[in-house]
């Protein structure tokens, strides 16, 4: 039993020996990533407009509110519509009476025609008057339905779910048909990148990017989030190629907020070591050489196979786990 324990101890020591954990620093090709500034933008920016002219009597949203598709944002009232409905109602009642009278006249003339008292021309005129009265009555009812529909269109509805960016009006404002009541950003946000023209040939849809933490200040040991290029616009604007990237977790960002993004602009040689060989002490990064010497290094971005070392090591150095 003692012999087995000793053998196991020796075997474990062999696995944990520095020689077993030794790594030789070599150069390898990595993605040449450049830091650029990206802006958080909505995929679509929608506008809620007034469908009728009038006065805003109710405004139920303000900047920053979350709305769902179909929610009422504001209510526009035009007092003239109610007056038009009243006027049309009176005309409909008058025309209804005229139609009834035309029907009575036609019935009387038809009776007189059977006895030969009136001519056929008078009968035809009576039928024409009744037909005109019917058509006028139906036209007035259609006009009333149009005005009633306009009165129901005073509610300004959200065209889609999203967040309210701007509300340029207030209660009591007079608006015209088609005037903007609120500007909305859809729930889905993207990062809009602008790169120098020389990098245009390297960018394509589907490329992976790395997104830094919020804000423009670079932090030590920050967590980089992966993203993917969604669209590269075919037009270069003022020497810049524009691309959109999709990244998870942008819902709590401000629209227009800027952040750092690392994009691939080709390949280059770099010194790479496994990430678990780099350790930090008092804010300084170290690696341990084979002879036990601790060397201060400047780590770069994570790459395939480990982490890039910008300074502190040379090709061929043997490093071990701390």
C-alpha positions in Angstrom: 0.0 0.0 0.0 2.8 2.3 0.9 4.6 1.5 -2.4 1.5 2.3 -4.4 1.1 5.6 -2.7 4.7 6.5 -3.3 4.4 5.6 -7.0 1.2 7.7 -7.3 3.0 10.6 -5.7 5.9 10.3 -8.1 3.6 10.1 -11.0 1.6 13.2 -9.9 4.9 15.1 -9.3 5.9 14.2 -12.9 2.6 15.7 -14.2 3.0 18.8 -12.2 6.7 19.4 -13.0 7.7 22.5 -14.8 9.1 20.5 -17.7 5.6 19.0 -18.3 4.1 22.5 -18.4 6.9 24.1 -20.4 5.9 26.1 -23.5 8.3 27.5 -26.1 7.4 31.0 -27.4 6.9 30.9 -31.1 5.7 33.3 -33.8 2.5 32.5 -35.5 0.1 34.3 -37.9 -2.8 36.0 -36.1 -5.6 38.3 -37.2 -4.3 41.9 -37.3 -7.0 43.7 -35.3 -7.4 47.4 -35.3 -9.4 49.4 -32.8 -12.1 51.6 -34.3 -15.0 53.5 -32.8 -18.5 52.2 -33.4 -21.8 53.9 -32.7 -24.9 52.1 -31.3 -27.8 52.6 -33.8 -31.2 51.1 -34.1 -31.8 48.8 -37.1 -34.8 51.0 -38.0 -35.8 54.5 -36.8 -39.6 55.0 -37.2 -41.7 58.1 -37.0 -45.2 58.3 -35.5 -47.2 61.0 -37.5 -50.5 62.7 -37.0 -53.1 61.4 -39.5 -55.4 64.5 -39.1 -54.8 68.1 -38.3 -55.9 69.6 -35.0 -54.8 70.2 -31.4 -53.0 67.7 -29.2 -55.2 67.1 -26.2 -53.3 64.1 -24.7 -49.7 63.0 -24.9 -49.0 59.7 -23.2 -45.2 59.2 -23.8 -42.0 61.0 -23.2 -38.3 60.4 -24.2 -37.0 57.1 -23.1 -40.4 55.3 -22.7 -40.8 51.8 -24.1 -43.9 51.3 -26.3 -45.5 48.3 -28.1 -46.8 48.3 -31.6 -50.3 49.9 -31.6 -50.0 51.8 -28.4 -51.6 55.2 -28.4 -48.9 57.9 -28.2 -51.1 61.0 -28.5 -54.6 62.1 -29.2 -55.3 64.9 -31.8 -58.7 66.5 -31.8 -60.2 68.8 -34.5 -63.4 70.5 -33.2 -64.5 71.2 -36.8 -65.1 67.5 -37.4 -67.9 67.4 -34.8 -69.5 70.4 -36.4 -69.2 68.8 -39.8 -70.9 65.7 -38.5 -73.8 67.7 -37.1 -74.2 69.6 -40.3 -74.2 66.4 -42.3 -76.7 64.8 -39.9 -79.1 67.7 -40.5 -78.7 67.5 -44.3 -79.3 63.7 -44.1 -82.5 64.2 -42.2 -83.6 66.9 -44.7 -82.7 64.6 -47.7 -84.5 61.7 -46.0 -87.7 63.8 -45.9 -87.2 64.9 -49.6 -86.8 61.2 -50.5 -90.0 60.2 -48.7 -91.8 63.0 -50.5 -90.5 61.9 -53.9 -91.7 58.4 -53.1 -95.2 59.7 -52.2 -95.3 61.8 -55.4 -94.3 58.8 -57.5 -97.0 56.6 -56.0 -99.6 59.3 -56.6 -98.6 59.8 -60.3 -98.5 56.1 -60.9 -102.1 55.9 -59.7 -103.1 58.8 -61.9 -101.3 57.3 -64.9 -103.4 54.2 -64.7 -106.5 56.3 -65.2 -104.8 58.4 -67.9 -104.9 61.7 -66.0 -101.1 62.3 -66.3 -98.7 61.7 -69.1 -95.9 59.2 -69.3 -93.4 62.1 -69.3 -94.7 63.2 -65.9 -94.3 59.7 -64.5 -90.7 59.5 -65.8 -89.9 62.8 -64.2 -91.3 61.6 -60.8 -89.1 58.4 -61.0 -86.1 60.5 -61.9 -86.7 62.8 -58.9 -86.9 59.8 -56.6 -83.7 58.3 -58.0 -81.9 61.6 -57.5 -83.2 61.8 -53.9 -82.0 58.3 -53.2 -78.5 58.9 -54.6 -78.2 62.2 -52.8 -79.2 60.6 -49.5 -76.6 57.8 -49.9 -73.9 60.3 -50.8 -74.6 62.3 -47.7 -74.4 59.2 -45.5 -71.0 58.3 -47.2 -69.8 61.9 -46.4 -70.8 61.4 -42.8 -69.0 58.1 -42.6 -65.8 59.7 -44.0 -65.9 62.5 -41.3 -66.6 60.0 -38.6 -63.6 57.9 -39.7 -61.4 61.0 -39.7 -62.5 61.7 -36.1 -61.4 58.2 -35.1 -58.0 58.8 -36.6 -57.1 61.4 -34.1 -55.2 58.7 -32.1 -51.5 58.6 -33.0 -50.4 55.0 -32.7 -46.9 53.5 -32.3 -45.9 51.9 -35.7 -43.8 49.2 -34.0 -42.3 48.2 -30.6 -39.4 50.2 -29.5 -38.1 53.1 -27.4 -39.1 56.7 -27.8 -36.2 58.9 -28.8 -37.8 62.3 -29.4 -41.1 63.9 -28.8 -41.0 67.4 -30.5 -44.6 68.4 -29.5 -46.5 69.0 -26.3 -50.1 69.1 -25.2 -51.9 72.1 -26.8 -49.7 72.1 -29.9 -51.4 72.5 -33.2 -50.3 69.9 -35.8 -51.0 69.3 -39.4 -51.6 66.0 -41.1 -48.4 64.1 -41.5 -46.5 66.1 -38.8 -44.1 64.1 -36.6 -45.4 63.4 -33.1 -42.6 61.0 -31.9 -39.5 59.3 -33.2 -39.0 55.7 -32.1 -36.0 53.3 -32.3 -36.8 49.6 -32.8 -35.8 47.2 -30.0 -33.0 45.7 -32.0 -29.7 47.7 -31.9 -26.6 47.3 -34.1 -23.1 48.8 -34.0 -22.3 51.0 -36.9 -18.6 51.0 -37.8 -16.7 53.5 -39.9 -13.3 52.3 -41.1 -10.6 54.0 -43.3 -10.9 53.3 -47.0 -7.7 51.2 -47.0 -9.5 48.5 -44.9 -12.4 48.2 -47.3 -11.0 45.1 -49.0 -10.7 43.2 -45.7 -14.3 43.7 -44.6 -17.1 41.3 -45.5 -20.3 40.2 -44.1 -19.9 37.4 -41.5 -16.5 38.6 -40.2 -16.0 38.3 -36.4 -15.4 41.4 -34.3 -14.6 42.0 -30.7 -16.5 44.6 -28.7 -14.9 46.4 -25.7 -16.7 47.6 -22.6 -19.0 50.6 -22.6 -17.4 53.9 -23.1 -14.2 54.9 -24.8 -11.8 54.4 -21.9 -9.8 51.2 -22.3 -9.8 49.1 -19.1 -7.2 46.6 -17.9 -8.3 43.0 -18.4 -11.6 44.1 -19.9 -14.0 41.4 -21.2 -14.4 41.5 -25.0 -17.7 40.3 -26.4 -17.8 38.7 -29.8 -19.9 40.1 -32.6 -20.4 39.6 -36.3 -20.5 41.9 -39.3 -24.0 42.0 -40.6 -23.7 44.3 -43.6 -21.0 46.2 -45.4 -22.3 49.1 -47.4 -21.1 49.2 -51.0 -20.6 53.0 -51.0 -17.6 54.7 -49.4 -18.5 58.0 -47.7 -15.8 60.6 -47.3 -13.0 58.0 -47.3 -14.8 55.7 -44.9 -16.3 52.3 -45.4 -19.4 51.8 -43.3 -20.5 48.4 -41.8 -23.2 47.2 -39.4 -22.4 44.6 -36.8 -24.7 42.5 -34.6 -23.8 42.0 -31.0 -25.9 40.5 -28.2 -26.7 42.7 -25.1 -27.0 46.1 -26.7 -30.5 46.8 -25.3 -29.2 48.8 -22.3 -27.0 51.0 -24.4 -27.9 54.6 -25.4 -28.7 55.3 -29.0 -25.6 57.1 -30.3 -23.3 55.7 -27.6 -19.8 55.0 -28.8 -17.7 52.0 -27.9 -14.4 50.5 -29.1 -14.5 47.6 -31.6 -11.6 45.5 -32.8 -11.9 44.5 -36.4 -9.7 42.2 -38.5 -7.7 44.0 -41.2 -5.4 41.2 -42.4 -2.8 38.9 -41.0 0.6 39.4 -39.2 3.1 37.5 -37.1 2.9 37.7 -33.4 4.3 36.0 -30.2 1.6 33.9 -28.7 1.5 32.0 -25.4 -1.3 30.2 -23.6 -3.5 32.5 -21.6 -3.0 30.4 -18.4 0.7 31.1 -18.4 0.2 34.9 -17.9 -0.6 36.0 -14.4 -1.1 39.4 -12.7 0.3 40.8 -9.5 -0.5 44.3 -8.3 -1.8 45.3 -11.7 1.3 44.0 -13.6 1.3 41.0 -16.0 4.1 38.4 -15.6 5.2 35.1 -17.1 7.6 32.6 -15.6 10.6 31.4 -17.5 12.0 27.9 -17.3 14.8 28.9 -15.0 12.3 30.4 -12.6 12.8 34.1 -13.6 9.6 36.2 -13.6 9.4 38.5 -16.6 7.1 41.5 -16.9 5.1 41.3 -20.2 2.7 43.5 -22.0 -0.3 41.3 -23.1 -2.3 42.1 -26.2 -5.6 40.9 -27.4 -6.8 37.2 -27.2 -6.0 35.3 -30.3 -6.4 31.7 -31.4 -4.1 29.5 -29.2 -3.7 32.0 -26.4 -2.9 35.6 -25.9 -0.6 37.9 -27.9 2.5 39.2 -26.1 3.5 42.6 -27.2 6.7 43.0 -25.2 8.8 41.2 -22.6 9.4 37.9 -24.4 11.5 36.7 -27.3 11.0 33.9 -29.8 12.4 30.7 -28.4 11.9 31.6 -24.7 10.8 28.6 -22.6 8.0 29.6 -20.2 6.2 27.4 -17.5 3.1 27.7 -15.5 3.5 29.8 -12.3 
